[in-house]
Amino acid sequence: VGLRNGDTFPVSYSTTATEVSGVGTYAITSNVTDLDNKLKNYEVQSVPGTLAVTKAPLTVTADNQTREYGEVNSDFTGTSVGLRNGDTFPVSYSTSATSDSAVGKYDIIPSVADQGGKLANYEVQTEKGQLTITKAPFTVTVDDKTREYGDPNPIFTSTSVGLRNGDTFPVSYSTSATADSAVGEYDIIPTVADQGDKLANYEVQTEKGQLTISKAPFTVTVDDQTREYGDPNPVFTSTSVGLRNGDTFPITYSTEAAARSAVGQYDITPTVADQGGKLSNYVVQTEKGKLTVTQAPLTIRPADASRLYGEVNPAFTGTLDGLKNSDDIPVAYTTAATAESPVGDYSITSAVTEPDGTASNYRITLQQGSLAVGKAELSFAATDAERVYGQPNPSLTGTSSGLKNGDAITADYTTAASEASSVGSYEIKIGLNDPDGRLANYNATLVPGTLTVTKASLLVTPHNAVRWTSHPNPDLTGALSGLANQDEITARYRSIAVEDSPAGEYPVTAELDDPDGKLSNYDVQLMEGTLKVYDPPRIGFSGSDGPHEVTGDIALPSQDAEGYEVVWTSSSPDTVVTATGKVNRPAFVPGDSGDVRVIVTAETRIDGSDYSVEYEIVVKEADLTNEQAVEWDLDALEIGYADGDSTDQVTGPLQLPVTGEWGSDIIWTSSRPNIVNAESGEASRPAYTEGDVSVELTATVTKGTVSGTKKFAVRVLRLDPVAVSLHTDLSRYTMIYGQEKTIEVTATYSDDTVRSHLSGVTYTVLDASIVEVDSNGRAQAKTPGTTKVTIGYEGLTIEVELTVYLPYTGTPQNRPTATIIRPDGTETTVDIGIDRIEEGVVTIKESGMVILGQTTVDKLLAMNPEAALLLQGDSATIGVKLAGLQSATESEARTTWTFGAERLSEAPESVKASGSRSDLLTDYVRFSAGLNDEVPFQMQTLLLGDGEMPDGAVLVRIDEQTGQFRFVPASFAMKDGRSVAEFKVTGPGIYAVLNHQVSFKDMDGHWAGREAELLASKLIVQGRGDGGFDPEGRLTRAEAAALLVRALGLRPTASGQGDGTFYDTAGKWYEDEVAAAYGAGLIQGYAAGEFRPDEGVSREQLAVMIMRAVRSAGTDFGNARQGVRLTDAADVSDWAANAVREAAEAGIVQGNERGEFQPNRSVTRAQMVVMLYRMLSGMQYI
């Protein structure tokens, strides 16, 4: 009452009374929440109400009971209706009936005891029950009897059921059957006599029995028989049992087995003939006999064979002794000998190629034959050869025949003759080379050859010679063709020509000298040569030119009259180019004469003699040419640069000349016209992101028809980087009235750098009455409210929101609250404790789900940006970093956050359906983190019972799809007299603590037994087979991935879904774990989406996986280094070296007794659990 201006205030009500409060009256108080800061405008008066708690009705009704006469009374029961708050009261029942009481009805009277002093809270009403005693049933059932025809009746008996108190009654029997009665069924009728007058206490029922007269049994049992396959059947016999009165019956026998029937067992079936019509008096039973057909003996003998070395094996044959029924059994004969096998004897073995066919009817004995490999014939024959005296022996060769298998047997052919040997015949001998020792496989025949040495031909030929006139004769030479063995036979040459002989041809003759008398070894032929004398070459002039006035090119013959090369030289090579006859007239020099005298010399070399002739010429100077003008202008051409610029640093325009000093025209072109304009020289600098640009400028210098080019390379610098985007450290700022806070602004530039501490930033506040921001970004909160600030820098702007709150004071009108949904579904508003906010902690001490407003989060963060909310319930504790809630709003607007923990009254349905069994130490508790699990838990604990947890205690998360339990890393501690499970890996879900003890029959006394059974108790590892662990079994890549995922408490993907990363894990039990391990960076795959799950894991590979797991959990073993030294550390692969070293220092891996790590050795399951245990212990995950 009294609200104005449409103001509304949420009101919550509370009372000290609870469901368990006793009868009486309790005050109801109200609490007004000031959401909009308007409550200060009212004088608030709260009038309490009254809650009256009255007695509850309680009715106790005794249940009716019935029993038979003579029985003791059973435990009486009843129904209580109206109990509240879990109250219980003992109820007792009484009656006057005893076990001796007569049949009838008796009262059952209930009585309620006040246990706990709470019965005064109820209006109690009791209602009697009735006990009814009835007659006891008594049944006499005659036992059925059977006898064979002709036998006397048996003694009849019966069964009595229901007698009590030791009562007995005689029973007599009668039947119409006699010893002569026919086969059939006859009644056996009982009669009960009342002995002791007690039969009236029973309801008596009699049931007749049956006497059955049956046929006499007659059994014919056929005797078993045995024969070999292929033999005729034996005579069959049998044994008869049960014949009476001397009866006999003929018996015949039949069987499916014939002589060709396969090995096996066949029925022998008897047939009994009714001789004399008496067989109907018997129950005839025939028992078949068995005819066993056994394997017949069969011996397979391969036939002996032979062949020569190097030949293929012949077709092998053999004999089969013992065949029956004309059977055809295919047999293969083989030997180890091949065409390459050496001379010797080899076994020939046999094998049945179709052992499951007809051959299965035989008991086969395999014998061996012999293959004899004999020597092959081999022949080498030397080929006859011939040579001339003095020449080296020719290459001696020969032919061979008979080599097999590509054997490397070769022949060397030699002779005693040398180059100096006399003419005659010499034997060519043969020597064999056998590098592989194969010659023993041959009979070798060697046939020698003959080398014939003949006379050599000696030809004496004087060389023809030439010379220029006016020169002495050259040294006359000749050639002796055919000399051998360096024989000292020489020749002298002469001619009649002299130095001043005229041009012409003159004969050249020879004479021989033979100081050693060896000329007789040659056929000598003397020849005659010629000396030719001729004129030297002369210079040819152009046009009217002559030796004293040369203006054009000259002709310089390259050969003389006999074709010998003539080399011309010039005293002025630049003026007269003798190689081409080109005459370069001296350049024009104004005012000076440029004529040049040049000596041109012709030279040649003829057969070792040098000849030369000199000619003097005068070369006239030339006019200035276009070529000279272009050349001189190209040499002088340069580019002009702006101040500070150079070839490698162009920022301004270029000066490009258009005319040359010697009258040439200059035209410029640019390889990048958009960067440098060749006409104006203007340079356009590229954008920063394009980088510096190299440009090639080409100048074409032209005069007349002559032109030349010159290239210049310049580098035009890019423009300086510019800011492209602005950012602030927060997208939204919250402040407390009077608080100051700096807005941190950063800029991202076009070079991808991010710069802070910017100068020149502008801040424009929409409403400066709420917040003032100075030029340095320092914001000061002036009054509660929300406004926006526009931030500008280098033409860029961004907008951020600032909200100012009044601080929480802790008063009823101004304190932080949250909504609690209690486990019973009721909602209430509770205060958030802020007395420790300076320490960074705010608290809610309630059980259930918390609904926390975003405004409350913002105001608490404004008071302490590091604040965390601690939700303390009766079953669990959750810690939430409030900044995590604020940061989440940058991408998604939120008004409330919901999270909490609640104890479940029963197991989840998925657990019931899965049949999971374990010893629960706690109830199931559900931790919730919002609709999409968006609330990040900073801390999470489960409150357990009094006393310490057993060694087998394990914290588990329930897979709500499968109902399976999954290990959660946690530590157990005592706090305030209670055990607490502290989560190492937090997150929403259903959790519980189990007592899970596991042992393996093959780990008793094993060095890894304790670790294997502990990790199995933690649901991390599993056994193999029937109760065993298989410690020496090989660890696979799939198992390693699954164990690490379980050990870290990672959550696999949805069951059976994986993520498609590896094609060879699809649909396998480990698919989800492998996908989770890959996503966490614990493992890697191979090319083309292959994981190779069944491959083993080496010790160095496992060390890498384990250290990745340690790093992914954010655990540091650095302060626990143990200095383990591995003696074979050098054998560890480079990619694994760091991980192995770190694992050794952390004590996760160790060497053997020699300090060896053995990095490439496969990991066993025992080694894996020990390493995993050390890792988890070091991380304090167990």
ZASELO-844492 format. One line per 5 residues: number of its first residue (from 1); for each residue x negated, y negated, z of C-alpha. Coordinates in steps of 0.1 Angstrom, whole numbers. Layout:
NUM> X/Y/Z  ...;
END
This chain:
1> 0/0/0  -13/-35/-9  -32/-29/-42  -32/-59/-66  -42/-68/-101;
6> -37/-32/-112  -67/-21/-90  -69/16/-84  -92/34/-60  -96/72/-58;
11> -86/85/-23  -97/118/-9  -83/134/22  -99/157/48  -92/174/81;
16> -112/194/106  -87/222/102  -97/251/80  -80/283/71  -94/300/102;
21> -83/272/126  -60/284/154  -23/273/161  -22/237/170  -22/201/155;
26> -51/185/136  -57/149/123  -57/142/85  -81/114/75  -85/95/42;
31> -116/83/23  -114/55/-4  -140/55/-33  -150/21/-47  -158/30/-83;
36> -155/-6/-97  -170/-25/-68  -137/-42/-60  -130/-27/-25  -147/-57/-10;
41> -117/-78/-19  -95/-58/6  -92/-52/43  -88/-15/42  -68/2/70;
46> -66/40/72  -37/56/91  -44/93/99  -17/120/94  -11/152/113;
51> -15/188/102  6/213/123  -6/249/123  23/273/135  23/311/143;
56> 23/334/114  48/364/113  31/399/117  51/431/112  36/465/121;
61> 56/495/107  47/531/116  47/554/85  71/585/86  53/619/88;
66> 63/655/81  46/687/92  55/724/94  62/744/124  31/754/143;
71> 8/727/129  -9/700/150  1/664/146  -19/645/119  -34/610/124;
76> -5/586/123  -7/555/101  12/523/95  14/491/76  5/456/88;
81> 20/427/69  12/391/76  -25/391/87  -45/360/78  -81/348/76;
86> -95/383/76  -80/390/111  -78/427/121  -60/443/152  -63/479/163;
91> -29/498/161  -23/531/181  6/555/177  24/580/200  51/608/198;
96> 66/634/222  62/662/196  35/689/201  23/719/181  49/741/201;
101> 78/717/195  109/731/177  120/721/142  135/687/144  129/649/143;
106> 107/629/168  99/591/171  65/577/162  59/545/183  32/518/172;
111> 13/496/197  -9/466/187  -40/456/207  -52/420/209  -89/424/197;
116> -106/390/195  -80/370/213  -62/360/181  -29/379/185  -13/347/201;
121> -14/332/166  13/357/154  49/366/160  46/404/163  74/428/154;
126> 70/467/155  91/493/137  91/531/147  85/559/123  98/596/124;
131> 80/629/126  100/659/110  90/695/118  101/721/92  100/760/88;
136> 67/776/77  67/794/44  57/832/45  51/850/12  44/887/6;
141> 29/894/-28  24/931/-39  -9/936/-56  -7/950/-92  -22/984/-97;
146> -34/1003/-127  -42/1040/-133  -49/1061/-164  -24/1085/-177  -24/1118/-157;
151> -41/1104/-126  -22/1103/-92  -7/1069/-80  -32/1047/-61  -26/1033/-26;
156> -4/1002/-28  -14/970/-11  -2/934/-8  -12/899/3  6/879/31;
161> 3/841/30  17/817/57  16/837/90  8/816/120  0/821/157;
166> -14/856/151  19/870/139  19/904/120  47/923/101  45/959/87;
171> 50/961/49  61/994/31  61/1001/-8  82/1022/-32  80/1029/-70;
176> 97/1053/-95  64/1063/-112  50/1099/-107  19/1117/-120  40/1129/-150;
181> 53/1094/-159  46/1082/-194  23/1053/-202  41/1020/-193  48/995/-164;
186> 67/1004/-132  79/981/-102  62/983/-68  88/970/-43  78/957/-8;
191> 99/958/24  89/936/55  98/948/90  106/923/118  81/933/144;
196> 84/911/176  115/892/165  95/863/150  105/866/114  132/840/119;
201> 105/813/122  96/818/85  111/813/51  103/848/38  97/854/0;
206> 87/888/-15  72/893/-50  71/927/-66  39/942/-81  34/962/-113;
211> 19/997/-117  5/1001/-152  -3/1035/-166  -29/1031/-194  -45/1052/-220;
216> -77/1070/-212  -109/1054/-226  -128/1072/-253  -161/1056/-265  -182/1066/-296;
221> -217/1050/-296  -237/1053/-328  -274/1059/-323  -298/1033/-337  -321/1043/-366;
226> -352/1030/-382  -367/1033/-417  -392/1015/-440  -381/993/-469  -375/1013/-500;
231> -369/1047/-482  -335/1065/-483  -313/1062/-452  -318/1088/-424  -290/1111/-411;
236> -268/1091/-387  -257/1105/-352  -237/1092/-322  -227/1100/-286  -190/1105/-275;
241> -179/1097/-239  -144/1101/-222  -129/1131/-240  -105/1151/-219  -90/1186/-221;
246> -117/1198/-245  -106/1175/-273  -130/1170/-303  -128/1146/-333  -149/1145/-365;
251> -170/1113/-370  -183/1098/-402  -207/1069/-407  -212/1040/-432  -237/1012/-437;
256> -243/984/-463  -280/993/-464  -294/1009/-495  -329/1017/-506  -333/982/-522;
261> -319/964/-491  -343/938/-477  -360/941/-443  -336/934/-415  -309/950/-394;
266> -277/966/-408  -246/979/-389  -239/1016/-388  -202/1018/-385  -185/1050/-372;
271> -150/1063/-382  -131/1088/-359  -107/1112/-376  -75/1122/-357  -79/1160/-357;
276> -50/1177/-339  -29/1145/-335  -43/1138/-300  -62/1105/-307  -32/1084/-296;
281> -38/1095/-260  -70/1075/-260  -82/1039/-262  -109/1045/-288  -138/1022/-287;
286> -166/1024/-312  -199/1008/-308  -219/1003/-340  -255/1013/-342  -283/994/-359;
291> -303/1005/-389  -335/986/-388  -353/983/-421  -389/976/-415  -416/962/-438;
296> -433/987/-460  -472/987/-461  -486/969/-492  -524/965/-499  -535/939/-525;
301> -570/946/-539  -586/919/-562  -606/934/-591  -643/926/-592  -654/902/-619;
306> -686/886/-633  -697/856/-654  -728/836/-663  -737/804/-644  -719/773/-658;
311> -690/792/-673  -654/789/-660  -641/817/-639  -624/845/-658  -587/853/-652;
316> -587/874/-620  -566/905/-616  -560/931/-590  -539/961/-579  -509/963/-555;
321> -508/997/-536  -475/1005/-519  -449/987/-541  -414/1001/-540  -383/997/-560;
326> -404/984/-590  -407/951/-571  -425/923/-589  -445/903/-563  -465/873/-578;
331> -501/872/-565  -526/844/-570  -564/853/-569  -588/825/-560  -625/821/-553;
336> -646/793/-539  -669/796/-569  -667/768/-596  -685/763/-628  -712/745/-609;
341> -717/772/-583  -753/787/-583  -761/823/-592  -749/847/-566  -719/867/-554;
346> -686/851/-543  -655/865/-526  -623/868/-546  -593/864/-523  -556/869/-529;
351> -524/852/-517  -488/859/-523  -473/828/-540  -437/835/-529  -441/848/-494;
356> -404/842/-486  -391/863/-515  -394/900/-521  -428/899/-505  -412/894/-471;
361> -402/931/-473  -438/942/-470  -465/943/-444  -493/930/-466  -530/937/-462;
366> -552/914/-483  -586/927/-494  -614/908/-511  -630/913/-545  -664/900/-557;
371> -673/876/-584  -709/879/-596  -724/848/-612  -755/856/-634  -783/836/-648;
376> -777/816/-681  -801/816/-710  -820/783/-714  -845/774/-743  -868/744/-748;
381> -888/740/-782  -914/713/-789  -909/695/-822  -940/693/-845  -955/658/-849;
386> -981/640/-871  -1001/607/-867  -1029/588/-883  -1063/587/-868  -1067/559/-842;
391> -1030/555/-836  -1014/565/-803  -997/597/-800  -960/595/-811  -933/601/-786;
396> -933/639/-782  -899/654/-782  -882/687/-784  -848/704/-784  -830/724/-757;
401> -801/747/-756  -782/764/-728  -779/737/-702  -747/739/-680  -728/716/-658;
406> -748/686/-668  -778/700/-649  -806/674/-648  -834/698/-661  -856/679/-685;
411> -889/687/-704  -921/668/-706  -941/673/-738  -979/668/-737  -1010/673/-758;
416> -1048/671/-753  -1052/647/-783  -1059/610/-777  -1063/580/-800  -1101/588/-804;
421> -1095/624/-812  -1108/637/-845  -1086/646/-874  -1072/681/-868  -1043/701/-851;
426> -1035/700/-814  -1010/721/-794  -979/704/-778  -972/719/-744  -940/719/-725;
431> -935/712/-687  -900/713/-670  -886/689/-644  -860/704/-620  -851/676/-595;
436> -820/693/-582  -834/728/-579  -811/743/-606  -837/761/-627  -832/793/-606;
441> -799/796/-624  -815/801/-658  -838/825/-678  -860/798/-694  -879/802/-728;
446> -906/776/-738  -917/773/-775  -949/749/-780  -954/726/-811  -983/712/-831;
451> -997/676/-834  -1016/669/-867  -1041/639/-869  -1048/625/-904  -1073/599/-919;
456> -1065/561/-915  -1063/537/-945  -1087/506/-944  -1077/476/-966  -1102/447/-969;
461> -1084/416/-981  -1101/381/-984  -1077/354/-974  -1067/328/-1000  -1079/293/-990;
466> -1072/257/-1000  -1087/224/-993  -1084/188/-1003  -1110/174/-1027  -1140/156/-1013;
471> -1140/180/-983  -1164/209/-975  -1152/245/-979  -1133/258/-949  -1145/289/-931;
476> -1136/318/-955  -1119/347/-937  -1101/379/-946  -1083/408/-930  -1094/443/-923;
481> -1062/463/-920  -1063/497/-906  -1093/496/-882  -1088/519/-852  -1104/526/-819;
486> -1122/492/-820  -1147/506/-846  -1175/480/-853  -1168/476/-891  -1170/439/-902;
491> -1167/419/-935  -1185/388/-949  -1166/364/-973  -1182/339/-999  -1171/315/-1028;
496> -1190/296/-1055  -1172/262/-1049  -1190/233/-1032  -1178/199/-1016  -1178/178/-1048;
501> -1163/206/-1069  -1134/193/-1089  -1099/204/-1083  -1094/240/-1094  -1094/277/-1083;
506> -1125/297/-1072  -1128/335/-1064  -1134/347/-1028  -1152/382/-1024  -1161/405/-994;
511> -1189/428/-983  -1187/454/-954  -1211/461/-925  -1209/497/-908  -1235/497/-879;
516> -1220/529/-862  -1215/549/-893  -1177/553/-889  -1166/542/-923  -1163/578/-934;
521> -1132/580/-913  -1113/557/-936  -1100/555/-971  -1114/520/-980  -1099/495/-1006;
526> -1117/461/-1013  -1095/432/-1026  -1104/396/-1040  -1091/362/-1028  -1089/326/-1042;
531> -1101/292/-1030  -1079/264/-1044  -1092/227/-1043  -1065/199/-1048  -1058/162/-1042;
536> -1044/148/-1008  -1008/133/-1007  -1002/95/-1013  -977/68/-999  -946/60/-1019;
541> -933/23/-1019  -898/9/-1023  -890/-13/-1054  -918/-38/-1061  -935/-32/-1027;
546> -971/-23/-1027  -998/-18/-1000  -1002/-55/-994  -965/-65/-992  -941/-39/-976;
551> -905/-50/-969  -887/-17/-973  -891/18/-961  -920/39/-974  -920/75/-985;
556> -944/97/-966  -945/133/-980  -941/158/-953  -960/185/-973  -990/183/-996;
561> -991/199/-1030  -996/234/-1015  -967/229/-990  -989/224/-959  -973/202/-933;
566> -987/166/-934  -986/146/-902  -985/108/-907  -996/85/-879  -994/47/-877;
571> -1016/22/-859  -983/4/-851  -957/30/-845  -929/4/-837  -935/-11/-872;
576> -939/20/-892  -921/51/-880  -940/78/-897  -915/105/-888  -889/90/-912;
581> -909/64/-932  -887/38/-916  -903/3/-917  -892/-20/-889  -901/-55/-900;
586> -913/-77/-871  -885/-98/-855  -882/-133/-866  -900/-157/-844  -893/-193/-853;
591> -925/-212/-862  -948/-182/-862  -958/-156/-888  -950/-121/-878  -967/-100/-906;
596> -984/-69/-893  -1013/-49/-908  -1009/-12/-903  -1032/18/-909  -1012/48/-920;
601> -1031/81/-917  -1022/114/-934  -1035/145/-915  -1031/182/-921  -1046/215/-908;
606> -1052/242/-933  -1064/276/-919  -1081/260/-889  -1098/232/-909  -1086/195/-903;
611> -1082/171/-932  -1073/134/-931  -1069/103/-954  -1063/66/-943  -1042/40/-961;
616> -1039/3/-951  -1006/-16/-957  -992/-50/-947  -955/-52/-933  -937/-85/-937;
621> -916/-100/-908  -876/-99/-910  -847/-124/-904  -827/-124/-870  -800/-96/-872;
626> -765/-92/-857  -777/-62/-839  -803/-83/-820  -777/-109/-812  -753/-82/-798;
631> -781/-64/-779  -793/-96/-762  -758/-107/-753  -751/-72/-737  -782/-74/-717;
636> -773/-108/-703  -736/-100/-696  -724/-101/-659  -691/-105/-640  -685/-134/-617;
641> -670/-127/-582  -651/-148/-557  -668/-159/-525  -676/-129/-503  -666/-104/-530;
646> -689/-79/-547  -687/-48/-569  -675/-26/-540  -653/-52/-524  -629/-72/-546;
651> -602/-92/-530  -600/-123/-553  -600/-131/-591  -629/-121/-614  -647/-143/-639;
656> -649/-125/-673  -670/-143/-700  -655/-144/-736  -686/-155/-756  -723/-145/-756;
661> -754/-167/-756  -764/-155/-791  -730/-162/-806  -712/-128/-799  -675/-126/-791;
666> -666/-106/-759  -632/-88/-754  -624/-72/-720  -602/-41/-713  -591/-27/-678;
671> -585/10/-668  -559/-3/-644  -542/-34/-659  -517/-35/-630  -547/-40/-606;
676> -571/-62/-627  -557/-83/-656  -584/-82/-683  -573/-115/-699  -572/-136/-668;
681> -594/-117/-644  -567/-118/-617  -569/-89/-591  -537/-76/-575  -546/-57/-543;
686> -527/-24/-539  -504/-16/-509  -521/-2/-478  -505/33/-483  -520/35/-519;
691> -556/30/-506  -584/12/-524  -584/15/-562  -614/18/-585  -611/0/-618;
696> -634/3/-649  -637/-29/-669  -651/-25/-705  -666/-55/-724  -668/-51/-762;
701> -695/-75/-776  -692/-82/-814  -710/-101/-840  -702/-96/-876  -698/-59/-881;
706> -720/-50/-852  -705/-43/-817  -715/-27/-784  -698/-20/-751  -708/-24/-715;
711> -688/-10/-685  -684/-23/-650  -669/-4/-621  -653/-24/-593  -633/-14/-562;
716> -602/-35/-554  -595/-33/-516  -560/-23/-504  -538/-47/-484  -540/-45/-445;
721> -515/-21/-427  -481/-35/-416  -457/-25/-389  -429/-2/-401  -409/6/-370;
726> -405/-4/-333  -400/18/-303  -394/14/-265  -403/38/-238  -365/42/-230;
731> -334/38/-252  -315/25/-222  -327/9/-190  -311/9/-156  -321/-14/-128;
736> -311/-24/-92  -301/-59/-84  -333/-79/-78  -355/-53/-93  -382/-60/-120;
741> -392/-36/-148  -414/-39/-179  -401/-30/-213  -429/-11/-230  -428/-18/-268;
746> -449/1/-294  -451/-3/-331  -458/24/-358  -479/10/-387  -481/20/-423;
751> -513/38/-415  -494/61/-391  -511/45/-361  -491/36/-330  -501/4/-313;
756> -491/-9/-278  -498/-40/-259  -486/-60/-289  -489/-98/-290  -462/-120/-305;
761> -432/-98/-294  -400/-117/-289  -372/-108/-265  -336/-122/-269  -311/-114/-241;
766> -274/-113/-250  -264/-123/-215  -293/-139/-195  -271/-142/-164  -275/-104/-160;
771> -311/-99/-170  -340/-123/-178  -369/-110/-199  -401/-131/-203  -424/-131/-233;
776> -444/-102/-218  -413/-79/-217  -410/-83/-179  -372/-79/-171  -357/-92/-138;
781> -322/-80/-127  -300/-111/-118  -265/-97/-113  -246/-64/-118  -235/-58/-154;
786> -246/-45/-188  -262/-65/-216  -284/-60/-246  -319/-72/-255  -330/-77/-292;
791> -368/-71/-296  -386/-86/-326  -420/-81/-340  -435/-88/-375  -400/-90/-390;
796> -387/-58/-374  -360/-57/-347  -346/-31/-323  -319/-34/-297  -318/-18/-262;
801> -293/-17/-234  -299/-29/-198  -276/-21/-169  -279/-36/-135  -263/-19/-104;
806> -259/-29/-68  -280/-6/-47  -264/22/-26  -262/11/10  -248/43/26;
811> -216/26/37  -182/43/30  -175/16/3  -209/18/-14  -225/53/-13;
816> -231/79/-40  -206/107/-43  -200/138/-64  -171/162/-69  -174/197/-56;
821> -154/227/-69  -155/251/-41  -154/289/-46  -117/290/-38  -110/266/-67;
826> -103/235/-46  -119/202/-55  -132/176/-30  -155/145/-31  -187/147/-11;
831> -214/122/-2  -248/125/-18  -275/122/9  -299/94/1  -318/91/33;
836> -349/107/16  -346/89/-17  -379/71/-11  -395/106/-10  -378/113/-43;
841> -351/136/-29  -313/133/-27  -291/161/-14  -257/178/-16  -251/204/11;
846> -221/223/-3  -214/256/-21  -198/256/-55  -199/236/-87  -211/200/-87;
851> -196/174/-111  -220/145/-112  -211/112/-130  -237/96/-154  -232/63/-136;
856> -242/79/-103  -273/94/-120  -283/60/-134  -280/42/-101  -300/69/-83;
861> -327/67/-109  -327/30/-107  -335/34/-70  -362/59/-76  -370/71/-112;
866> -387/102/-98  -356/113/-78  -344/149/-78  -311/163/-66  -312/192/-42;
871> -279/213/-41  -280/234/-9  -253/261/-7  -248/291/16  -261/315/-11;
876> -285/295/-33  -304/263/-37  -308/244/-70  -332/215/-77  -324/192/-107;
881> -348/164/-119  -324/135/-125  -346/120/-151  -339/151/-171  -302/142/-172;
886> -310/107/-182  -333/116/-210  -307/139/-225  -284/110/-231  -308/95/-257;
891> -294/118/-284  -259/125/-269  -237/102/-248  -225/119/-216  -203/108/-187;
896> -206/138/-164  -229/167/-157  -216/200/-142  -238/226/-125  -240/248/-94;
901> -241/283/-79  -213/306/-67  -212/340/-51  -192/366/-70  -168/389/-51;
906> -175/419/-73  -199/431/-100  -196/416/-134  -175/436/-159  -205/443/-181;
911> -223/459/-151  -193/481/-144  -190/492/-180  -227/499/-183  -228/522/-153;
916> -260/505/-140  -268/518/-105  -292/504/-80  -293/495/-43  -281/459/-41;
921> -296/438/-13  -274/407/-21  -242/399/-37  -242/387/-73  -246/349/-76;
926> -238/329/-108  -260/299/-115  -243/275/-140  -260/246/-159  -231/231/-179;
931> -212/242/-209  -243/245/-231  -268/252/-203  -281/216/-208  -289/209/-171;
936> -326/217/-166  -333/234/-132  -365/222/-116  -362/246/-86  -340/276/-79;
941> -338/299/-49  -316/327/-37  -308/328/0  -310/364/13  -303/381/46;
946> -321/382/79  -355/399/80  -381/406/53  -373/422/20  -386/458/13;
951> -415/464/-10  -391/475/-37  -372/442/-37  -369/427/-72  -350/396/-84;
956> -330/404/-115  -309/386/-141  -278/404/-154  -275/406/-192  -238/396/-195;
961> -234/414/-228  -249/447/-219  -247/447/-181  -284/456/-179  -308/442/-152;
966> -338/422/-163  -368/413/-141  -372/376/-130  -406/364/-118  -401/354/-82;
971> -418/354/-47  -401/364/-14  -407/343/17  -392/338/52  -377/303/58;
976> -357/295/90  -354/332/98  -340/341/64  -355/357/34  -356/335/3;
981> -363/345/-33  -381/316/-50  -376/317/-88  -408/313/-109  -387/311/-141;
986> -356/291/-137  -324/290/-157  -286/297/-156  -272/332/-154  -260/358/-129;
991> -287/370/-104  -291/395/-76  -318/412/-56  -322/450/-58  -341/475/-38;
996> -355/496/-68  -380/523/-59  -396/543/-87  -422/571/-87  -437/592/-115;
1001> -446/628/-111  -478/624/-132  -491/594/-113  -496/610/-79  -532/602/-70;
1006> -539/585/-103  -561/554/-102  -533/533/-118  -504/550/-99  -497/521/-75;
1011> -496/495/-103  -474/517/-126  -448/525/-99  -447/489/-86  -441/474/-121;
1016> -416/502/-128  -398/492/-96  -398/456/-109  -381/469/-141  -411/458/-162;
1021> -424/492/-173  -406/524/-180  -416/561/-180  -419/585/-209  -402/619/-209;
1026> -387/637/-179  -399/618/-148  -434/611/-162  -453/579/-171  -478/593/-196;
1031> -508/572/-183  -532/583/-211  -506/576/-238  -516/551/-265  -501/516/-261;
1036> -484/504/-292  -480/468/-304  -442/470/-299  -447/482/-263  -472/454/-256;
1041> -449/427/-268  -419/441/-248  -440/444/-216  -452/408/-218  -417/395/-225;
1046> -403/414/-195  -432/403/-173  -428/366/-181  -390/368/-176  -384/356/-212;
1051> -349/359/-226  -348/380/-258  -324/369/-286  -289/383/-287  -291/421/-286;
1056> -297/436/-320  -301/403/-337  -338/395/-336  -346/366/-359  -357/384/-391;
1061> -393/375/-386  -406/410/-392  -388/435/-415  -403/466/-399  -387/459/-364;
1066> -352/455/-377  -327/477/-358  -354/491/-334  -351/491/-296  -379/465/-294;
1071> -366/441/-321  -354/414/-297  -385/416/-274  -408/413/-304  -389/383/-317;
1076> -391/366/-283  -428/373/-280  -434/358/-314  -413/328/-306  -433/322/-274;
1081> -466/325/-293  -477/357/-276  -482/377/-307  -487/373/-344  -478/394/-374;
1086> -493/404/-407  -487/393/-443  -453/397/-460  -433/397/-427  -450/429/-413;
1091> -455/435/-376  -468/472/-376  -451/480/-343  -464/516/-340  -501/506/-344;
1096> -523/508/-313  -537/478/-294  -574/473/-289  -587/459/-256  -597/426/-271;
1101> -563/422/-288  -546/428/-255  -568/403/-238  -558/377/-263  -521/385/-258;
1106> -524/383/-220  -542/349/-220  -516/336/-244  -490/347/-219  -509/330/-190;
1111> -511/297/-210  -474/299/-221  -464/301/-184  -485/270/-176  -507/290/-151;
1116> -543/281/-145  -567/308/-133  -596/283/-135  -600/280/-97  -601/318/-93;
1121> -632/326/-114  -649/357/-103  -680/356/-125  -674/390/-141  -702/397/-166;
1126> -695/421/-195  -727/437/-209  -712/441/-244  -697/406/-247  -717/402/-280;
1131> -695/430/-295  -663/410/-290  -649/395/-322  -653/357/-325  -615/351/-325;
1136> -612/370/-292  -643/358/-274  -628/330/-254  -597/350/-243  -619/380/-232;
1141> -642/357/-212  -613/339/-195  -595/372/-187  -628/385/-172  -633/354/-151;
1146> -597/357/-139  -602/393/-129  -576/405/-153  -600/427/-173  -631/444/-160;
1151> -659/465/-175  -666/502/-168  -694/514/-145  -719/501/-170  -702/467/-173;
1156> -690/475/-208  -657/460/-219  -655/482/-251  -634/456/-271  -624/478/-300;
1161> -612/508/-279  -575/515/-279  -556/505/-247  -538/533/-227  -506/528/-208;
1166> -525/531/-175  -549/503/-185  -520/481/-196  -501/483/-163  -533/475/-143;
1171> -541/445/-165  -504/434/-163  -504/438/-125  -536/417/-122  -521/390/-144;
1176> -488/388/-125  -505/389/-91  -528/360/-102  -497/341/-114  -479/349/-82;
1181> -450/363/-103  -448/394/-81;
END
